[in-house]
Amino acid sequence: MLRSLNYSVTFPTGRTLKADVNFTTGLTGIIGANEAGKSMILEMVRYALWGTKALRGSAPDYKSLKVELIFDVKGQSYKVNRTGSSAKLFEIRGDEVDDLASGVKAVNSRIIAIFGYGLKVFDVANNCGQGEVEALSAMLPTQRKQMVDGVIGLDSLDRITEWLQAEAVALSREAEALLTSNPKPVEPTPLAGYVPSATLAPQIAVLRERKSELDQLRGFLSRPLVKPQQPVETVTTPSSELEVKLAEYEEVASTRRELERLIENTPVARYTEDDLDQMEKQRAAFCEYDAYRRDRESRGPTSDYTETDLEHFENRLDVYAEWDRDRKLLEQGHHTCPKCAHQWPVAEELADKIIPDALAVERSPLTRQDIINERKMLASWVGFIDLKLALVEKPALTEGQIATERSHLERQVERDRWVTQLEVMCLPDDPRTALATRRSFEAQMDAYLTQMVDYEQQQVAVETAQKRVMELSSVEENLAQLVEQLERSRTWEAQLSAFQTADKLYTEQMVKITSLQEEAGYYRKGVTAMKTLRGRVKEHLVPSLSRASSALLSSMTGGKRERIDIDDEFNVLVDQQAVNTLSGSGKAVANLAIRIGLGQVLTNKVFSVFMVDEIDAAMDEDRAGFTAECLRSLTTHIAQIIQVSHKDLEADTYIELNNGNGN
């Protein structure tokens, strides 16, 4: 049930609707003038529970939304807060409030889990919106069947049945495919003179190490031994002296770069001091003219009439309106005296009144709205003195640019000094090339001395390598024989391993085939169970819905209508008459009875609330009274019934709205 609702809605027009409502059990009437916000209460309840899809308009139709709803489901209290882009859900346990979900998607999913159904079921079993009372009768029987099947979950049973059937077929086909592709493997013939590869592999590894050593020695001996060449000295000055000259050169070069940077970053003045003074005077005159121009433009156009003219036009409008009213009364006709044939107007207001000819009544050239607009234009120019200042051209520079140019003038002398200093500064010869050449020679000389030591050591190593090559001369032949024998052993071992793997897979596949066949049988049993369950649900639901709806119909019509019959295909008869052939109020009460019946049968134990919005709009006074009495009587079964109506209704509590802001 509903506990409390607090909301604020602002529309793009700037209009705001807000309310703070506490709900009680029993029948609650929401009353008030047209556009007072009655339907908005029900809309905000739906929006708080189900999000933006429950709004009557699209998201751009609402500038801002803010709502808080406290409600009970199955005896547990919850609080939901929503804005246009956020949502939070809380569980209330006494004085403790626990977070359940945060974010629009998370809150929407959690509320569906709490209720056990969504907005589609809610709008059938818990809510009857404005203008939706005849929604059921407007459907074709097949559409009603699909809708009710969806509400009670039969479409879910059908989907489960189809899924079970598909799974059974898929499993059976998989088992057949596995059986076709699972032949029994054949064991390979044993290998003559077989030596295990595990025995041969270590021997081959030793020979391969020796073969690798032999290849390395041959490669080493294949490289010619070349004596290093001593480098030539082209720069005789030591690198330490050249480094001192480089430091002196870089110091002068750094000073020149800094002067060049200062000169480049110091702008040249474009104007003289007199130029800038003249621009400041022109700017002051332009600002005065621009302020005058904006003031004139803000006042809009002037009127072509004086106040005396407008008063005269109003008098002419009043005279013409009186003449037009008399003319229309005159068109009602005349009485004629049977004795003297004298005629006088039927309208008593025209007795002894002379009506001028149409040409004598002068019409005003302006309408009343035109007169109002002309007076607004007159008012906008009251007190304004038209100075008619002459046009002043906008100066070339802004106030900030003028200040910048003055700064450039101040720095011009300093820039000229830097230019003179740069022109007289001499840059010494660049020693970097000579230093790089000298450093390269010194490095080459160090490398030459090291290479000579290595050359002498390599001469000794060549003699040692030649002796070892002679010792390893038979390694290649022995290695080739063992590798060939290893390949034969590994080929046979691979065949044997493949057989063992295939035989194991064959056994496993046979076990899997048996399991798939058994599982397919379980799914087929599930199909049978789902079909049986569907039949039992329909056997229980349709009669229960017919009985509940019939009792409600009789109560709403004061016994004038007694029975609603709903068959398995959801054709609806009201006292043996098709529901779509009934009158407007007949359809309304029949539809309402079926919807409340669905709620009592399906959802009342979960969320015992039924909201209705102007369901009595098409009913006469008696039927509206019977319907209201029926709703009151249902409060013994439904915890809360909330009704929006323009008619007088008897309720346990009332929510009266008088703000006139619109619903």
C-alpha positions as CSV (number, residue, x, y, z in Angstrom):
1,M,0.0,0.0,0.0
2,L,1.0,3.7,-0.3
3,R,2.2,5.6,2.7
4,S,3.2,9.1,1.5
5,L,4.1,11.0,-1.6
6,N,6.1,14.2,-2.0
7,Y,6.8,15.6,-5.5
8,S,7.7,18.7,-7.4
9,V,7.2,19.0,-11.2
10,T,8.3,22.0,-13.3
11,F,7.2,22.3,-17.0
12,P,9.1,24.1,-19.8
13,T,6.6,27.0,-19.5
14,G,7.9,27.6,-15.9
15,R,4.7,26.3,-14.2
16,T,5.4,24.2,-11.2
17,L,3.1,21.6,-9.5
18,K,4.0,20.2,-6.1
19,A,2.3,18.4,-3.2
20,D,3.0,16.5,0.0
21,V,0.4,13.8,0.5
22,N,-0.2,11.1,3.2
23,F,-2.3,8.1,2.3
24,T,-4.5,6.1,4.6
25,T,-6.4,2.8,4.2
26,G,-9.9,2.7,2.7
27,L,-11.3,4.9,-0.1
28,T,-9.4,8.1,-0.7
29,G,-11.0,10.7,-3.0
30,I,-8.9,13.2,-4.9
31,I,-11.1,16.2,-5.6
32,G,-10.6,19.7,-6.9
33,A,-11.2,22.1,-9.8
34,N,-10.1,21.4,-13.4
35,E,-6.3,21.6,-13.8
36,A,-5.7,21.6,-10.1
37,G,-3.3,18.6,-10.3
38,K,-5.5,15.6,-9.4
39,S,-4.2,13.3,-12.1
40,M,-0.6,14.4,-11.4
41,I,-0.8,12.6,-8.0
42,L,-1.5,9.3,-9.7
43,E,1.1,10.0,-12.4
44,M,3.8,10.7,-9.8
45,V,3.0,7.4,-8.0
46,R,3.5,5.5,-11.3
47,Y,6.7,7.5,-12.1
48,A,8.1,6.8,-8.6
49,L,7.6,3.1,-9.0
50,W,8.3,2.5,-12.7
51,G,10.4,5.5,-14.0
52,T,10.1,7.6,-17.1
53,K,8.1,5.0,-19.1
54,A,5.2,5.6,-16.7
55,L,5.0,9.4,-17.5
56,R,2.1,10.7,-19.6
57,G,4.5,12.8,-21.7
58,S,8.1,12.4,-23.0
59,A,11.2,13.6,-21.1
60,P,11.4,17.0,-22.8
61,D,7.8,17.7,-21.6
62,Y,9.2,18.1,-18.1
63,K,11.8,20.7,-17.2
64,S,12.5,19.1,-13.8
65,L,11.1,16.1,-11.8
66,K,11.6,15.3,-8.1
67,V,9.5,12.7,-6.2
68,E,9.7,10.7,-3.0
69,L,7.3,7.8,-2.4
70,I,7.0,5.5,0.7
71,F,5.1,2.3,0.1
72,D,4.6,-1.3,1.4
73,V,4.8,-4.5,-0.6
74,K,3.9,-7.8,1.2
75,G,4.1,-6.0,4.6
76,Q,7.6,-4.6,4.0
77,S,8.2,-0.8,3.7
78,Y,10.3,0.9,1.1
79,K,11.2,4.4,0.0
80,V,12.1,5.5,-3.5
81,N,13.6,8.9,-4.6
82,R,13.7,9.9,-8.3
83,T,14.8,13.0,-10.2
84,G,15.0,13.3,-14.0
85,S,18.3,11.5,-14.2
86,S,18.8,9.6,-10.9
87,A,17.1,7.2,-8.6
88,K,17.6,5.6,-5.2
89,L,15.7,2.8,-3.4
90,F,15.7,2.2,0.4
91,E,14.3,-0.5,2.7
92,I,12.7,0.7,5.9
93,R,12.9,-1.5,9.0
94,G,11.6,0.4,12.0
95,D,14.0,3.3,12.6
96,E,16.7,1.9,10.2
97,V,16.9,2.7,6.5
98,D,19.1,0.5,4.3
99,D,20.2,1.3,0.8
100,L,18.9,-1.3,-1.7
101,A,19.8,0.2,-5.1
102,S,21.2,3.3,-6.7
103,G,20.9,4.4,-10.4
104,V,17.8,4.3,-12.7
105,K,18.4,0.8,-14.2
106,A,19.3,-0.8,-10.8
107,V,16.2,0.7,-9.1
108,N,13.9,-0.3,-11.9
109,S,15.1,-3.9,-11.8
110,R,14.9,-4.1,-8.0
111,I,11.3,-2.8,-7.9
112,I,10.2,-5.3,-10.5
113,A,11.9,-8.0,-8.3
114,I,10.1,-6.7,-5.2
115,F,6.6,-6.6,-6.8
116,G,7.1,-9.7,-9.0
117,Y,5.6,-7.9,-12.0
118,G,6.1,-4.7,-14.0
119,L,4.3,-1.6,-15.3
120,K,2.2,-3.6,-17.8
121,V,0.6,-5.7,-15.0
122,F,0.4,-2.7,-12.7
123,D,-1.7,-0.7,-15.2
124,V,-4.1,-3.6,-15.5
125,A,-4.4,-4.8,-11.9
126,N,-3.6,-1.7,-9.8
127,N,-4.3,1.4,-12.0
128,C,-7.0,2.6,-14.3
129,G,-5.8,5.8,-15.9
130,Q,-7.8,8.7,-17.3
131,G,-9.6,7.7,-20.5
132,E,-8.4,4.1,-20.2
133,V,-11.4,2.5,-18.5
134,E,-12.6,0.9,-21.9
135,A,-9.2,-0.3,-22.9
136,L,-10.1,-4.0,-22.5
137,S,-13.3,-3.9,-24.5
138,A,-11.5,-2.0,-27.3
139,M,-9.2,-5.0,-27.8
140,L,-9.9,-7.9,-30.0
141,P,-10.4,-11.2,-28.1
142,T,-6.9,-12.3,-29.3
143,Q,-5.4,-9.1,-27.9
144,R,-7.2,-9.5,-24.6
145,K,-6.0,-13.1,-24.4
146,Q,-2.4,-12.0,-25.1
147,M,-2.7,-9.3,-22.5
148,V,-4.1,-11.5,-19.8
149,D,-1.6,-14.3,-20.6
150,G,1.1,-11.7,-20.2
151,V,-0.4,-10.5,-16.9
152,I,-0.7,-13.9,-15.3
153,G,2.5,-15.3,-16.8
154,L,1.1,-17.8,-19.3
155,D,3.2,-16.3,-22.1
156,S,6.2,-17.0,-19.9
157,L,5.0,-20.7,-19.5
158,D,4.7,-20.8,-23.3
159,R,8.2,-19.5,-23.7
160,I,9.5,-22.0,-21.2
161,T,7.6,-24.8,-23.0
162,E,9.1,-23.7,-26.3
163,W,12.6,-23.5,-24.7
164,L,12.2,-26.9,-23.2
165,Q,11.1,-28.4,-26.5
166,A,14.0,-26.7,-28.3
167,E,16.5,-28.0,-25.7
168,A,15.1,-31.5,-26.0
169,V,15.5,-31.4,-29.8
170,A,18.9,-29.9,-29.6
171,L,20.2,-32.4,-27.1
172,S,18.8,-35.3,-29.2
173,R,20.4,-34.0,-32.4
174,E,23.7,-33.4,-30.5
175,A,23.6,-37.0,-29.3
176,E,22.9,-38.3,-32.8
177,A,25.7,-36.2,-34.3
178,L,28.2,-37.4,-31.6
179,L,27.2,-41.0,-32.2
180,T,27.7,-40.6,-36.0
181,S,31.1,-39.0,-35.6
182,N,32.5,-41.3,-32.8
183,P,33.9,-44.5,-34.5
184,K,35.8,-47.0,-32.4
185,P,39.6,-46.5,-32.9
186,V,42.1,-49.2,-34.1
187,E,45.3,-50.1,-32.1
188,P,48.7,-49.6,-34.1
189,T,51.1,-52.6,-35.0
190,P,54.1,-52.9,-32.6
191,L,57.5,-51.5,-33.9
192,A,60.4,-54.1,-34.4
193,G,63.6,-53.3,-32.5
194,Y,61.8,-50.5,-30.5
195,V,64.0,-48.4,-28.2
196,P,62.0,-45.9,-26.1
197,S,62.5,-42.2,-27.2
198,A,63.2,-41.4,-23.5
199,T,66.3,-43.6,-23.7
200,L,67.5,-42.2,-27.0
201,A,66.8,-38.5,-26.3
202,P,69.6,-38.1,-23.6
203,Q,72.2,-39.8,-25.9
204,I,71.2,-37.5,-28.8
205,A,71.4,-34.5,-26.5
206,V,75.0,-35.3,-25.7
207,L,75.9,-35.7,-29.3
208,R,74.1,-32.5,-30.3
209,E,76.1,-30.6,-27.7
210,R,79.3,-31.9,-29.3
211,K,78.0,-31.2,-32.8
212,S,77.3,-27.6,-31.6
213,E,80.8,-27.3,-30.2
214,L,82.2,-28.6,-33.6
215,D,80.1,-26.1,-35.6
216,Q,81.3,-23.2,-33.3
217,L,84.9,-24.3,-33.7
218,R,84.5,-24.5,-37.5
219,G,82.9,-21.1,-37.6
220,F,85.6,-19.6,-35.4
221,L,88.3,-21.1,-37.7
222,S,86.5,-19.8,-40.8
223,R,87.0,-16.2,-39.8
224,P,90.3,-14.7,-41.0
225,L,92.6,-13.3,-38.3
226,V,93.3,-9.6,-39.2
227,K,95.9,-7.5,-37.5
228,P,94.5,-4.1,-36.2
229,Q,95.6,-0.8,-38.0
230,Q,96.9,2.2,-36.0
231,P,94.8,5.4,-36.4
232,V,96.1,8.6,-38.0
233,E,96.4,11.8,-35.9
234,T,95.0,14.9,-37.8
235,V,94.4,17.4,-34.8
236,T,97.4,17.8,-32.5
237,T,95.8,20.1,-29.9
238,P,94.8,18.1,-26.8
239,S,91.0,17.8,-26.1
240,S,91.4,19.5,-22.7
241,E,92.6,22.8,-24.4
242,L,89.8,22.6,-27.0
243,E,87.2,22.1,-24.2
244,V,88.4,25.5,-22.6
245,K,88.0,27.3,-26.0
246,L,84.5,25.7,-26.4
247,A,83.4,27.0,-23.0
248,E,84.5,30.5,-24.0
249,Y,82.7,30.2,-27.4
250,E,79.4,29.0,-25.8
251,E,79.4,31.8,-23.2
252,V,79.5,34.5,-26.0
253,A,77.0,32.5,-28.1
254,S,74.6,32.3,-25.1
255,T,74.8,36.1,-24.6
256,R,74.0,36.7,-28.2
257,R,71.0,34.3,-28.2
258,E,69.6,36.1,-25.1
259,L,69.9,39.5,-26.8
260,E,68.2,38.1,-29.9
261,R,65.4,36.7,-27.8
262,L,64.9,40.0,-26.0
263,I,64.8,41.9,-29.3
264,E,62.4,39.4,-30.9
265,N,60.0,39.4,-27.9
266,T,60.0,43.2,-27.5
267,P,57.4,44.6,-30.0
268,V,58.0,47.7,-32.0
269,A,55.6,50.6,-31.3
270,R,53.1,51.3,-34.2
271,Y,51.8,54.7,-33.0
272,T,53.1,57.9,-31.5
273,E,52.0,59.4,-28.2
274,D,49.8,61.9,-30.1
275,D,48.1,59.1,-32.0
276,L,47.2,57.3,-28.8
277,D,45.9,60.5,-27.1
278,Q,43.6,61.2,-30.1
279,M,42.3,57.6,-30.0
280,E,41.4,57.9,-26.3
281,K,39.3,61.0,-27.1
282,Q,37.6,59.3,-30.0
283,R,36.8,56.3,-27.8
284,A,35.2,58.4,-25.1
285,A,32.9,60.1,-27.7
286,F,32.1,56.7,-29.2
287,C,31.0,55.2,-25.8
288,E,28.7,58.2,-25.2
289,Y,27.1,57.8,-28.6
290,D,26.8,54.0,-28.2
291,A,25.0,54.3,-24.9
292,Y,22.5,56.8,-26.5
293,R,22.0,54.4,-29.4
294,R,21.3,51.3,-27.2
295,D,18.8,53.3,-25.1
296,R,16.8,54.3,-28.3
297,E,16.8,50.7,-29.6
298,S,15.6,49.3,-26.3
299,R,12.5,51.4,-26.3
300,G,11.2,49.9,-29.6
301,P,9.0,51.8,-32.2
302,T,7.0,54.9,-31.4
303,S,3.3,55.2,-31.7
304,D,1.6,57.1,-34.5
305,Y,-1.3,58.2,-32.2
306,T,-1.8,60.5,-29.2
307,E,-3.6,59.5,-26.0
308,T,-6.6,61.6,-27.2
309,D,-6.7,59.6,-30.5
310,L,-6.8,56.3,-28.6
311,E,-9.6,57.5,-26.3
312,H,-11.6,58.5,-29.3
313,F,-11.1,55.1,-30.9
314,E,-12.3,53.4,-27.7
315,N,-15.5,55.5,-27.8
316,R,-16.1,54.5,-31.4
317,L,-15.6,50.8,-30.5
318,D,-18.2,51.1,-27.7
319,V,-20.8,52.8,-30.0
320,Y,-20.3,50.2,-32.7
321,A,-20.6,47.3,-30.2
322,E,-23.9,48.7,-29.0
323,W,-25.2,49.2,-32.5
324,D,-24.1,45.6,-33.5
325,R,-25.9,44.2,-30.4
326,D,-29.2,46.1,-31.3
327,R,-28.8,44.9,-35.0
328,K,-28.7,41.3,-33.8
329,L,-31.7,41.7,-31.6
330,L,-33.6,43.3,-34.5
331,E,-32.9,40.2,-36.6
332,Q,-35.2,38.3,-34.1
333,G,-38.2,39.7,-36.1
334,H,-41.2,42.0,-35.6
335,H,-44.7,41.8,-34.2
336,T,-47.5,43.0,-36.6
337,C,-50.8,44.5,-35.2
338,P,-53.7,42.6,-36.8
339,K,-55.9,45.7,-36.7
340,C,-53.6,48.5,-37.9
341,A,-50.7,46.5,-39.4
342,H,-48.3,48.5,-37.1
343,Q,-45.0,46.6,-36.5
344,W,-42.6,46.7,-33.5
345,P,-39.5,44.6,-32.7
346,V,-39.8,41.2,-30.9
347,A,-36.9,42.1,-28.6
348,E,-38.3,44.2,-25.7
349,E,-34.9,46.0,-25.3
350,L,-35.5,47.8,-28.6
351,A,-38.9,49.2,-27.7
352,D,-39.0,53.0,-28.6
353,K,-35.3,52.8,-29.6
354,I,-34.1,54.3,-32.8
355,I,-31.3,52.3,-34.5
356,P,-29.2,54.3,-36.8
357,D,-28.4,53.2,-40.3
358,A,-25.2,51.0,-40.8
359,L,-23.5,53.8,-42.8
360,A,-24.0,56.2,-39.9
361,V,-22.1,54.1,-37.5
362,E,-18.4,54.9,-37.8
363,R,-16.1,51.9,-37.0
364,S,-12.7,52.4,-35.2
365,P,-9.6,51.8,-37.4
366,L,-8.0,50.0,-34.4
367,T,-9.1,46.9,-32.4
368,R,-9.0,47.0,-28.5
369,Q,-5.8,44.9,-28.6
370,D,-4.3,47.5,-31.1
371,I,-5.1,50.3,-28.7
372,I,-3.4,48.4,-25.8
373,N,-0.3,47.9,-27.9
374,E,-0.2,51.6,-29.0
375,R,-0.5,52.7,-25.4
376,K,2.5,50.4,-24.4
377,M,4.6,52.1,-27.2
378,L,3.6,55.6,-25.8
379,A,4.5,54.5,-22.3
380,S,8.0,53.3,-23.3
381,W,8.9,56.8,-24.6
382,V,7.7,58.8,-21.7
383,G,10.5,60.9,-20.2
384,F,13.0,60.1,-22.9
385,I,14.9,63.1,-24.3
386,D,16.0,62.6,-27.9
387,L,19.4,64.2,-28.0
388,K,20.1,63.1,-31.5
389,L,23.8,62.7,-31.0
390,A,25.9,62.6,-34.2
391,L,27.4,59.3,-35.4
392,V,30.9,58.6,-34.0
393,E,33.1,56.0,-35.7
394,K,34.5,53.3,-33.4
395,P,38.3,53.8,-32.8
396,A,40.8,51.4,-34.3
397,L,42.1,50.3,-30.9
398,T,40.3,49.2,-27.7
399,E,41.1,50.7,-24.3
400,G,43.3,47.7,-23.4
401,Q,45.1,47.9,-26.8
402,I,45.9,51.6,-26.3
403,A,47.4,50.8,-22.9
404,T,49.5,48.1,-24.6
405,E,50.7,50.5,-27.3
406,R,51.8,53.0,-24.6
407,S,53.8,50.2,-23.0
408,H,55.5,49.4,-26.3
409,L,56.6,53.1,-26.6
410,E,58.1,52.9,-23.1
411,R,60.2,49.8,-24.1
412,Q,61.4,51.2,-27.4
413,V,64.6,52.8,-26.0
414,E,65.6,49.6,-24.2
415,R,65.1,47.6,-27.4
416,D,67.4,50.0,-29.4
417,R,70.1,49.5,-26.7
418,W,70.0,45.7,-27.1
419,V,70.3,46.0,-30.9
420,T,73.4,48.2,-30.6
421,Q,74.9,45.8,-28.1
422,L,74.4,42.8,-30.4
423,E,75.9,44.6,-33.4
424,V,79.3,45.3,-31.6
425,M,79.6,41.8,-30.1
426,C,82.2,39.5,-31.8
427,L,81.8,35.7,-31.8
428,P,85.1,33.7,-31.7
429,D,85.8,30.7,-34.0
430,D,83.7,27.6,-33.2
431,P,86.0,24.8,-31.8
432,R,83.4,22.1,-31.8
433,T,84.5,20.3,-35.0
434,A,88.2,20.2,-34.0
435,L,87.2,18.9,-30.5
436,A,85.0,16.2,-32.0
437,T,87.9,15.1,-34.3
438,R,90.4,15.0,-31.5
439,R,88.1,13.1,-29.2
440,S,87.4,10.5,-32.0
441,F,91.2,10.0,-32.5
442,E,91.9,9.5,-28.7
443,A,89.0,6.9,-28.6
444,Q,90.4,5.1,-31.7
445,M,93.9,5.0,-30.1
446,D,92.5,3.4,-26.9
447,A,90.6,0.8,-29.0
448,Y,93.7,0.1,-31.1
449,L,95.8,-0.8,-28.0
450,T,93.0,-3.1,-26.7
451,Q,92.6,-4.8,-30.1
452,M,96.3,-5.6,-30.3
453,V,96.1,-7.5,-27.0
454,D,93.1,-9.4,-28.3
455,Y,94.9,-10.2,-31.6
456,E,97.7,-12.0,-29.8
457,Q,95.3,-14.0,-27.6
458,Q,93.3,-15.1,-30.7
459,Q,96.5,-16.5,-32.3
460,V,96.8,-19.0,-29.4
461,A,93.1,-19.9,-29.6
462,V,93.2,-20.9,-33.3
463,E,95.9,-23.5,-32.6
464,T,93.8,-25.0,-29.7
465,A,90.6,-25.1,-31.9
466,Q,92.3,-27.0,-34.7
467,K,93.3,-29.8,-32.3
468,R,89.7,-30.1,-30.9
469,V,88.1,-30.3,-34.4
470,M,90.2,-33.5,-35.1
471,E,88.9,-35.1,-31.9
472,L,85.2,-34.5,-32.8
473,S,85.3,-35.7,-36.5
474,S,83.0,-38.8,-36.0
475,V,80.2,-36.9,-34.1
476,E,78.0,-36.1,-37.1
477,E,77.7,-39.7,-38.4
478,N,76.8,-41.1,-35.0
479,L,74.2,-38.3,-34.4
480,A,72.5,-38.9,-37.8
481,Q,72.0,-42.7,-37.0
482,L,70.5,-42.0,-33.5
483,V,68.2,-39.2,-34.9
484,E,66.7,-41.6,-37.5
485,Q,66.1,-44.3,-34.8
486,L,64.5,-41.6,-32.5
487,E,62.1,-40.5,-35.3
488,R,60.9,-44.1,-35.8
489,S,60.3,-44.6,-32.1
490,R,58.5,-41.3,-31.7
491,T,56.3,-42.0,-34.7
492,W,55.2,-45.3,-33.2
493,E,54.8,-43.7,-29.7
494,A,52.6,-40.9,-31.3
495,Q,50.4,-43.5,-33.0
496,L,50.1,-45.4,-29.7
497,S,49.3,-42.2,-27.8
498,A,46.8,-41.1,-30.4
499,F,45.1,-44.5,-30.1
500,Q,45.0,-44.3,-26.3
501,T,43.6,-40.7,-26.5
502,A,41.0,-41.7,-29.1
503,D,40.0,-44.7,-27.2
504,K,39.6,-42.6,-24.0
505,L,37.6,-39.9,-26.0
506,Y,35.5,-42.6,-27.6
507,T,34.6,-43.9,-24.1
508,E,33.9,-40.4,-22.8
509,Q,31.8,-39.5,-25.8
510,M,29.7,-42.6,-25.3
511,V,29.1,-41.6,-21.7
512,K,28.3,-38.1,-22.9
513,I,25.9,-39.4,-25.6
514,T,24.1,-41.5,-22.9
515,S,23.9,-38.4,-20.7
516,L,22.6,-36.2,-23.5
517,Q,19.9,-38.8,-24.3
518,E,18.8,-38.9,-20.7
519,E,18.8,-35.1,-20.4
520,A,16.7,-34.8,-23.5
521,G,14.2,-37.1,-21.9
522,Y,14.1,-34.9,-18.8
523,Y,13.4,-31.8,-21.0
524,R,10.5,-33.7,-22.8
525,K,9.1,-34.5,-19.3
526,G,9.4,-30.7,-18.6
527,V,7.4,-29.9,-21.7
528,T,4.6,-32.2,-20.6
529,A,4.6,-30.7,-17.1
530,M,4.4,-27.1,-18.5
531,K,1.5,-28.0,-20.7
532,T,-0.3,-29.6,-17.8
533,L,0.5,-26.5,-15.6
534,R,-0.8,-24.1,-18.2
535,G,-4.1,-26.0,-18.4
536,R,-4.5,-26.0,-14.7
537,V,-3.8,-22.3,-14.4
538,K,-6.4,-21.6,-17.2
539,E,-8.9,-23.9,-15.5
540,H,-8.6,-21.9,-12.2
541,L,-8.1,-18.4,-13.6
542,V,-10.9,-18.0,-16.1
543,P,-13.8,-19.2,-13.8
544,S,-12.3,-17.2,-10.9
545,L,-12.0,-14.1,-13.0
546,S,-15.6,-14.5,-14.3
547,R,-17.0,-14.9,-10.8
548,A,-15.1,-12.0,-9.3
549,S,-15.9,-9.7,-12.3
550,S,-19.6,-10.7,-12.2
551,A,-19.9,-9.9,-8.5
552,L,-18.3,-6.5,-9.1
553,L,-20.5,-5.8,-12.1
554,S,-23.7,-6.5,-10.2
555,S,-22.6,-4.2,-7.4
556,M,-21.6,-1.3,-9.7
557,T,-24.9,-1.5,-11.7
558,G,-27.2,-1.9,-8.7
559,G,-28.2,-5.4,-10.0
560,K,-29.1,-4.2,-13.5
561,R,-26.1,-6.2,-14.9
562,E,-25.4,-9.5,-13.2
563,R,-23.0,-11.7,-15.1
564,I,-19.7,-11.5,-17.0
565,D,-18.7,-14.6,-18.9
566,I,-15.1,-15.0,-20.2
567,D,-14.2,-18.1,-22.2
568,D,-10.7,-19.6,-22.8
569,E,-10.2,-17.4,-25.9
570,F,-11.2,-14.3,-23.8
571,N,-14.3,-13.4,-25.6
572,V,-16.3,-11.3,-23.1
573,L,-20.1,-11.4,-22.7
574,V,-22.0,-9.2,-20.3
575,D,-25.4,-10.8,-19.6
576,Q,-25.0,-12.8,-22.9
577,Q,-24.2,-9.5,-24.8
578,A,-20.8,-8.8,-26.5
579,V,-18.9,-6.3,-24.4
580,N,-18.1,-4.0,-27.4
581,T,-21.8,-3.6,-28.2
582,L,-22.7,-2.1,-24.8
583,S,-23.3,1.6,-24.1
584,G,-20.5,3.9,-22.9
585,S,-21.3,3.5,-19.2
586,G,-21.9,-0.3,-19.7
587,K,-18.5,-0.7,-21.2
588,A,-17.0,1.3,-18.5
589,V,-18.4,-0.7,-15.6
590,A,-17.7,-4.0,-17.4
591,N,-14.1,-3.1,-18.1
592,L,-13.6,-1.8,-14.5
593,A,-15.1,-5.0,-13.1
594,I,-12.7,-7.2,-15.1
595,R,-9.7,-5.1,-14.2
596,I,-10.5,-5.1,-10.5
597,G,-11.2,-8.8,-10.7
598,L,-7.8,-9.4,-12.2
599,G,-6.2,-7.4,-9.4
600,Q,-8.1,-9.4,-6.7
601,V,-7.1,-12.7,-8.3
602,L,-3.5,-11.9,-9.2
603,T,-1.9,-9.1,-7.3
604,N,-4.0,-8.1,-4.2
605,K,-1.9,-10.1,-1.8
606,V,1.3,-8.4,-3.1
607,F,0.2,-4.8,-3.4
608,S,-3.3,-4.1,-2.2
609,V,-3.9,-0.8,-4.0
610,F,-6.3,0.2,-6.9
611,M,-6.1,3.7,-8.4
612,V,-8.8,5.1,-10.7
613,D,-8.9,8.4,-12.6
614,E,-12.4,9.8,-13.7
615,I,-13.8,6.3,-14.5
616,D,-17.3,7.7,-14.0
617,A,-17.0,10.3,-16.7
618,A,-19.4,8.5,-19.1
619,M,-21.8,7.3,-16.4
620,D,-25.1,8.8,-15.3
621,E,-25.7,9.8,-11.7
622,D,-27.2,6.5,-10.7
623,R,-24.5,4.3,-12.2
624,A,-21.7,6.6,-10.9
625,G,-23.3,6.2,-7.5
626,F,-23.5,2.4,-7.7
627,T,-19.9,2.3,-9.0
628,A,-18.7,4.5,-6.1
629,E,-20.6,2.3,-3.6
630,C,-19.0,-0.8,-5.1
631,L,-15.5,0.8,-4.8
632,R,-16.3,1.7,-1.1
633,S,-17.4,-1.9,-0.5
634,L,-14.1,-3.2,-2.0
635,T,-12.1,-1.6,0.8
636,T,-12.8,-4.8,2.9
637,H,-10.7,-6.7,0.3
638,I,-8.4,-3.9,-1.1
639,A,-6.4,-1.9,1.5
640,Q,-6.4,1.3,-0.5
641,I,-8.6,2.6,-3.3
642,I,-7.6,6.0,-4.6
643,Q,-10.2,7.7,-6.9
644,V,-9.9,11.0,-8.9
645,S,-13.3,12.4,-9.8
646,H,-15.0,15.7,-10.7
647,K,-18.3,14.4,-9.1
648,D,-19.3,14.3,-5.5
649,L,-18.2,11.1,-3.9
650,E,-18.3,9.6,-0.5
651,A,-14.9,8.6,0.7
652,D,-13.1,7.7,4.0
653,T,-10.5,10.5,3.4
654,Y,-10.1,13.3,0.9
655,I,-7.2,15.0,-0.8
656,E,-8.5,18.4,-2.0
657,L,-6.5,20.5,-4.5
658,N,-7.3,24.1,-5.1
659,N,-4.1,25.6,-6.5
660,G,-5.3,25.8,-10.1
661,N,-1.8,25.0,-11.5
662,G,-2.9,22.3,-13.8
663,N,-2.8,18.5,-13.9
